[in-house]
Amino acid sequence: MNYYYFIAGMPDISQSNPKSIPDLKILREELQEELSSGDFKLFSLIADGIENADVKQYVSRWERDPETEETIELSEEQRATLYYEYGMKSRNKFVREWFEFNLNVNNILTAIICRNNGWDIRKAVVGNNSVAESIRENSTVRDFNLKAILDYYPTLQQIIDTENLMEREQKIDALKWQWLENNSFFNFFGIEKIISFYIRCSLLERWNILTIEEGERIFREIIDNLKKDVKF
């Protein structure tokens, strides 16, 4: 379905001007009215994110304990795996590829951080796609045998080598921004253009409210969580 008028009315946004974004809560309300039910479901799948997603709706069979018949509590890794696997099965090519791109980026960055700190890489990686499997199988290889198949691997390696934590986060978001622009460019009036716009607005909103101290605190929390989840 095409959304000519809505997309034509979307404001221009840029990484250099984070204050140009619309209010995301109001934007979501508008999209709920404008989008078809199927397109809004696609939008919500991405906009909600794994933190707010109800993974029960993303799997056809919900695991239960055979003795008590109670729902088994999922770990963060299991939740992430289910969420990404569901997204990568979407009928929409843009959505499928966005989920896989994020899974790959997150797994590669996590694996490099784990290796730099001497942690078990295989237990930190989530998902079961070819990139995740290659990281697990080649955890001792410098590039996990990914350099030849992922054109953005060298960029990720450079990002993780950046010492300034805020600059590192900004470079990751810039990589995502570029992917979104490239992969929605020819979808002039489709849901892909709207999803791309919303995600880029979300990236800018994050930098509107993030101070240097807050950015470093968040990064340290990520590291601390890795320490708890991964056995040395």
C-alpha positions as CSV (number, residue, x, y, z in Angstrom):
1,M,0.0,0.0,0.0
2,N,1.2,3.5,-0.8
3,Y,1.0,6.5,1.4
4,Y,1.5,9.4,-1.0
5,Y,0.2,12.3,1.1
6,F,1.6,11.2,4.4
7,I,5.2,10.6,3.1
8,A,5.0,13.9,1.1
9,G,4.3,15.7,4.3
10,M,7.1,14.2,6.4
11,P,9.7,16.8,7.4
12,D,13.3,16.6,6.3
13,I,15.5,15.3,9.1
14,S,19.3,15.1,9.4
15,Q,21.9,13.8,11.7
16,S,23.3,17.3,12.1
17,N,20.0,18.7,13.4
18,P,18.6,16.3,16.0
19,K,16.0,18.9,17.1
20,S,14.2,18.7,13.8
21,I,12.3,15.5,14.6
22,P,8.6,15.4,15.4
23,D,7.1,14.1,18.6
24,L,7.4,10.3,18.3
25,K,4.3,9.7,20.5
26,I,2.2,11.9,18.3
27,L,3.7,10.4,15.1
28,R,2.8,6.9,16.3
29,E,-0.8,8.0,16.9
30,E,-1.0,9.4,13.4
31,L,0.5,6.3,11.9
32,Q,-2.0,4.1,13.7
33,E,-4.8,6.1,11.9
34,E,-3.0,6.3,8.5
35,L,-1.6,2.8,8.1
36,S,-3.4,-0.4,7.1
37,S,-3.6,-2.9,9.9
38,G,-1.0,-5.1,8.3
39,D,1.5,-2.2,7.8
40,F,0.9,-0.9,11.3
41,K,1.7,-4.4,12.7
42,L,5.0,-4.3,10.7
43,F,5.7,-0.8,12.1
44,S,4.9,-1.9,15.7
45,L,7.2,-4.9,15.4
46,I,10.1,-2.7,14.9
47,A,9.0,0.4,16.9
48,D,8.3,-1.6,20.0
49,G,11.7,-3.1,20.0
50,I,12.7,-6.2,21.9
51,E,12.5,-4.4,25.3
52,N,8.7,-3.9,24.9
53,A,7.8,-6.8,22.6
54,D,5.6,-9.5,23.8
55,V,7.5,-12.5,22.3
56,K,4.5,-14.8,22.8
57,Q,2.9,-13.3,19.7
58,Y,6.0,-14.0,17.7
59,V,6.1,-17.8,18.1
60,S,3.5,-20.4,16.9
61,R,4.2,-22.7,19.8
62,W,4.8,-21.4,23.3
63,E,7.1,-23.6,25.5
64,R,5.5,-25.1,28.6
65,D,6.8,-27.3,31.3
66,P,5.5,-30.8,30.6
67,E,4.9,-31.5,34.3
68,T,3.3,-28.3,35.5
69,E,2.0,-27.0,32.2
70,E,3.2,-23.6,33.2
71,T,4.9,-21.2,30.7
72,I,8.7,-21.5,30.9
73,E,10.4,-18.2,31.7
74,L,12.6,-17.1,28.8
75,S,16.1,-15.8,29.3
76,E,17.1,-12.5,27.6
77,E,19.0,-14.5,25.0
78,Q,16.0,-16.7,24.2
79,R,13.7,-13.6,23.9
80,A,16.2,-12.0,21.6
81,T,16.5,-15.1,19.4
82,L,12.7,-15.5,19.1
83,Y,12.3,-11.8,18.3
84,Y,15.0,-11.7,15.6
85,E,13.9,-15.0,14.1
86,Y,10.3,-13.8,13.8
87,G,11.4,-10.5,12.2
88,M,13.6,-12.3,9.7
89,K,10.6,-14.4,8.5
90,S,8.6,-11.3,7.6
91,R,7.1,-11.2,4.1
92,N,8.4,-7.7,3.8
93,K,12.0,-7.7,2.4
94,F,13.0,-4.4,4.0
95,V,11.8,-5.7,7.5
96,R,13.6,-9.0,7.0
97,E,16.8,-7.4,6.1
98,W,16.6,-4.8,8.8
99,F,16.2,-7.4,11.5
100,E,19.1,-9.5,10.1
101,F,21.3,-6.4,9.8
102,N,20.7,-5.5,13.5
103,L,21.2,-9.0,14.6
104,N,24.6,-9.2,12.8
105,V,25.7,-5.8,14.0
106,N,24.8,-6.5,17.6
107,N,26.4,-10.0,17.5
108,I,29.6,-8.8,15.9
109,L,30.0,-5.9,18.4
110,T,29.3,-8.2,21.3
111,A,31.7,-10.8,20.1
112,I,34.5,-8.2,19.7
113,I,33.9,-6.8,23.2
114,C,33.9,-10.3,24.6
115,R,37.1,-11.2,22.9
116,N,38.8,-8.0,24.1
117,N,37.9,-8.8,27.6
118,G,38.6,-12.6,27.5
119,W,34.9,-13.6,27.8
120,D,33.2,-16.6,26.2
121,I,32.0,-15.4,22.8
122,R,29.8,-18.4,22.0
123,K,27.5,-17.9,24.9
124,A,27.0,-14.2,24.3
125,V,26.0,-14.4,20.7
126,V,22.2,-14.8,20.0
127,G,20.3,-16.1,17.0
128,N,21.0,-18.9,14.6
129,N,21.7,-17.3,11.2
130,S,24.8,-17.9,9.2
131,V,26.7,-14.9,10.8
132,A,25.9,-16.0,14.4
133,E,27.0,-19.6,13.6
134,S,30.2,-18.3,11.9
135,I,31.1,-16.2,15.0
136,R,30.6,-19.3,17.3
137,E,32.5,-21.6,15.0
138,N,35.4,-19.1,14.4
139,S,35.5,-17.4,17.7
140,T,39.3,-17.4,17.7
141,V,39.6,-16.1,14.1
142,R,40.2,-12.3,14.0
143,D,37.3,-11.5,11.7
144,F,35.2,-14.6,12.5
145,N,35.5,-15.4,8.7
146,L,33.0,-12.6,8.1
147,K,35.1,-10.0,6.3
148,A,34.6,-11.6,2.9
149,I,30.8,-11.9,3.2
150,L,29.9,-8.7,5.1
151,D,30.9,-5.4,3.5
152,Y,30.3,-3.5,6.7
153,Y,32.5,-5.7,8.9
154,P,35.6,-3.5,8.6
155,T,33.5,-0.5,9.6
156,L,32.3,-2.3,12.7
157,Q,35.9,-3.2,13.6
158,Q,36.9,0.5,13.3
159,I,33.9,1.5,15.4
160,I,34.8,-0.9,18.3
161,D,38.4,0.4,18.2
162,T,37.1,3.9,18.9
163,E,38.1,4.8,22.5
164,N,35.5,7.6,23.1
165,L,32.3,5.9,24.2
166,M,29.9,8.6,22.9
167,E,31.7,8.7,19.6
168,R,31.5,5.0,19.3
169,E,27.7,5.0,19.9
170,Q,27.3,7.8,17.4
171,K,29.2,5.9,14.7
172,I,27.0,2.8,15.3
173,D,23.9,4.9,14.8
174,A,25.4,6.6,11.7
175,L,25.9,3.1,10.3
176,K,22.3,2.2,10.9
177,W,21.2,5.6,9.5
178,Q,23.1,4.9,6.3
179,W,21.6,1.4,6.0
180,L,18.1,2.8,6.4
181,E,18.5,5.5,3.8
182,N,20.1,3.1,1.3
183,N,17.5,0.3,1.7
184,S,14.4,2.5,1.6
185,F,15.5,4.8,-1.1
186,F,13.5,3.2,-3.9
187,N,10.4,2.6,-1.8
188,F,9.2,6.1,-2.5
189,F,5.7,5.9,-0.9
190,G,5.6,2.5,0.9
191,I,5.7,1.4,4.5
192,E,9.4,1.0,4.2
193,K,9.9,4.7,3.8
194,I,7.8,5.4,6.9
195,I,9.6,2.8,9.0
196,S,12.9,4.2,8.0
197,F,11.8,7.7,8.9
198,Y,10.5,6.6,12.3
199,I,13.7,4.7,13.2
200,R,15.9,7.6,12.2
201,C,13.8,9.9,14.3
202,S,14.2,7.5,17.2
203,L,18.0,7.7,16.8
204,L,18.0,11.5,16.8
205,E,15.7,11.6,19.8
206,R,18.1,9.4,21.7
207,W,20.9,11.9,21.1
208,N,18.6,14.8,22.1
209,I,18.3,13.5,25.6
210,L,21.7,11.8,26.0
211,T,24.5,13.6,27.9
212,I,28.1,12.4,27.8
213,E,27.8,11.1,31.4
214,E,24.5,9.3,30.6
215,G,26.0,7.7,27.5
216,E,29.0,6.4,29.4
217,R,26.7,5.1,32.2
218,I,24.6,3.2,29.7
219,F,27.7,1.7,28.0
220,R,29.1,0.6,31.4
221,E,25.7,-1.1,32.2
222,I,26.0,-3.0,28.9
223,I,29.5,-4.2,29.9
224,D,28.3,-5.1,33.5
225,N,25.4,-7.1,32.1
226,L,27.8,-9.0,29.8
227,K,30.0,-9.8,32.8
228,K,27.0,-11.3,34.6
229,D,25.7,-13.3,31.6
230,V,29.0,-14.6,30.3
231,K,31.2,-17.0,32.3
232,F,34.9,-16.2,32.2
